[in-house]
Each structure stands twice: as C-alpha cells, then as structure tokens.
Amino acid sequence: MRYTYDDEADALYVLVDEEAEVARSEVVDERHTVDLASDGRVAGIEVLGASLGVDLSALLERYDLQRLRPHAAALRETRFRPAIPA
C-alpha cells in the first residue's frame, strides 16, 4: 500500500492495488470515495479533509480489506497538514 497527499486539496489517496484498473468510483460519504476495478477489487481510496484525521476502519470492514489494518493504523497516527494560503 502506498499513498499520496495533496496539501493544497487536503486530500489523501491510498493506492490499495497497483495492478487494478479503475472502472468506477463509489462515493461512500462526503469525505471518502473508493475506486473499484471491474471485478470489484478496491484499487484505491480517496480521503478528503485528511488533516481532520484518517480513519479507514469502517472501509476496511465494508470492502474486506483486513490485510490493510496495520497500514490504516499508521495513517490514523499521521498528521497531514493542508497548504497555508499565500
């Protein structure tokens, strides 16, 4: 699992499966969008407002991603900071 953080958008993208090609996106709530491959595999997860905290635990259960639990715990502890407008 890899992730990128866009400090201007305060958005985190968690790349779950590098081999999966995104076929559709599912908006889970106002902060979370899950990108899915045509076979239903999770390709990635977008988290808006990452500086408010990142808690993926509900998504891990919903999309059967228990193998990512240790990584999700580390992300929860990471402090993301949005860009300060000039």
Secondary structure, DSSP 8 states (H G I E B T S, - for coil): -EEEEETTTTEEEEE--TT--EEEEEE-SSSEEEEEETTS-EEEEEEESGGG----HHHHHHTT-GGGHHHHHHHHH---------
